[in-house]
């Protein structure tokens, strides 16, 4: 049996084949692998699958908890953005909890700019525009926790774009696609 | 206005006084402070408040997201266990997402024992017995994400205690209180 969440990714992978499982319980352990900043038993995927047709660059995603750990109500993902890369400029009803894990990145939240380094934490509430950008020379990685049952990202309204443009810092950082060039 | 969640902690702290806020949005940034492994604007508390009368030792808690970031549906907490310390042996309906952040600890999950080091991830599903123990010589710290609306921890059933005792590793690690000495 296979299910798909709002991002269209398969979540029904066989648990019998999962060496990370804890016997008799809906529980799992994922050991960190420093040599490639990955987790045992977790697949490394390009971001393309989740955001086809949208404007992003140089992102990899690992769904650590949520791809085959029973039916968790929350998912733990790890995103890594290469130098020069960025996530989509977007908003949605569901919340993000973010924890910096590797390197330093910059993020537009609402119409402000914040820096996210290792162990810095960020709460992005409902309908808050956001975009992660790596302006540095090394990979920028972060954990992002979301509800398993969540809505699809949406584009910003014209007034949200305008608020970003009124802040010189945000205006310099924002990465818009051709359809978003207002 | 003040609210209290399942752990009895105040969540209604004034947001106007919060330097971590993002203007115009339910969003907040909490900068990590390496010198004391804390976060700017986040209070460091003994675990006692949350677990009065229960069996634990040497734990500190910081509620990073959830104490005053609007009304997030998830909370991000950081727990630190001193050498020799441990959390309560407990279970509950709500889930835990755990990410190792500092040092190395051991954890009973169900009736198995796992090690949690930096960036190792752990999913603890509904009604899974668990206990975190620091058997090392340095602090063991981890992030723990939970739903804001959650049930109170409960003691284990006799058969769950027995399953732990049948596993020599778990039996050697478990820390039971006087009332739990079966």
Contacts between the chains, C-beta under 8 A, distances in Angstrom:
chain1	res1	chain2	res2	distance
A	22	B	109	4.8
A	22	B	110	5.1
A	22	B	112	5.3
A	22	B	114	7.5
A	22	B	128	7.4
A	23	B	110	6.4
A	23	B	111	7.6
A	23	B	112	6.1
A	24	B	110	5.5
A	24	B	111	7.4
A	24	B	163	7.9
A	25	B	109	6.8
A	25	B	110	4.0
A	25	B	125	6.1
A	25	B	128	4.3
A	26	B	123	7.7
A	26	B	125	2.8
A	26	B	126	6.5
A	26	B	128	6.5
A	27	B	109	4.9
A	27	B	110	6.1
A	27	B	122	7.5
A	27	B	123	5.9
A	27	B	124	5.2
A	27	B	125	5.3
A	27	B	128	4.9
A	27	B	130	8.0
A	28	B	122	7.3
A	28	B	123	4.8
A	29	B	109	7.2
A	29	B	114	4.7
A	29	B	116	7.7
A	29	B	120	6.9
A	29	B	121	7.4
A	29	B	122	5.2
A	29	B	123	8.0
A	30	B	120	6.7
A	30	B	121	4.3
A	30	B	122	7.3
A	31	B	120	5.4
A	32	B	100	7.4
A	32	B	117	7.0
A	32	B	118	6.9
A	32	B	119	3.7
A	32	B	120	5.0
A	32	B	121	7.3
A	34	B	119	7.8
A	39	B	121	6.3
A	64	B	121	4.8
A	65	B	97	5.8
A	65	B	121	6.1
A	65	B	123	4.4
A	69	B	123	4.6
A	69	B	125	7.5
A	70	B	123	7.7
A	70	B	125	5.5
A	72	B	95	5.8
A	72	B	97	7.6
A	72	B	123	5.8
A	72	B	125	6.8
A	73	B	95	6.2
A	73	B	147	7.1
A	74	B	74	6.5
A	74	B	95	6.5
A	74	B	97	5.6
A	74	B	145	6.4
A	74	B	147	7.6
A	76	B	97	5.1
A	76	B	99	7.3
A	76	B	121	5.9
A	76	B	123	7.6
A	76	B	145	7.6
A	95	B	72	5.8
A	95	B	73	6.1
A	95	B	74	6.5
A	97	B	65	5.8
A	97	B	72	7.6
A	97	B	74	5.6
A	97	B	76	5.0
A	97	B	145	6.3
A	99	B	76	7.3
A	99	B	99	7.1
A	99	B	143	6.4
A	100	B	32	7.4
A	101	B	119	6.8
A	109	B	22	4.8
A	109	B	25	6.8
A	109	B	27	4.9
A	109	B	29	7.3
A	110	B	22	5.1
A	110	B	23	6.4
A	110	B	24	5.5
A	110	B	25	4.0
A	110	B	27	6.1
A	111	B	23	7.5
A	111	B	24	7.4
A	112	B	22	5.3
A	112	B	23	6.1
A	114	B	22	7.5
A	114	B	29	4.7
A	116	B	29	7.7
A	117	B	32	7.0
A	118	B	32	6.9
A	119	B	32	3.7
A	119	B	34	7.8
A	119	B	101	6.8
A	120	B	29	6.9
A	120	B	30	6.8
A	120	B	31	5.4
A	120	B	32	5.0
A	121	B	29	7.4
A	121	B	30	4.3
A	121	B	32	7.3
A	121	B	39	6.3
A	121	B	64	4.8
A	121	B	65	6.1
A	121	B	76	5.9
A	122	B	27	7.5
A	122	B	28	7.3
A	122	B	29	5.2
A	122	B	30	7.3
A	123	B	26	7.6
A	123	B	27	5.9
A	123	B	28	4.8
A	123	B	29	8.0
A	123	B	65	4.4
A	123	B	69	4.5
A	123	B	70	7.7
A	123	B	72	5.8
A	123	B	76	7.6
A	124	B	27	5.2
A	125	B	25	6.2
A	125	B	26	2.8
A	125	B	27	5.2
A	125	B	69	7.4
A	125	B	70	5.4
A	125	B	72	6.8
A	126	B	26	6.5
A	127	B	25	8.0
A	128	B	22	7.4
A	128	B	25	4.3
A	128	B	26	6.5
A	128	B	27	4.9
A	130	B	27	8.0
A	143	B	99	6.4
A	145	B	74	6.4
A	145	B	76	7.6
A	145	B	97	6.3
A	145	B	145	5.3
A	147	B	73	7.1
A	147	B	74	7.6
A	163	B	24	7.9
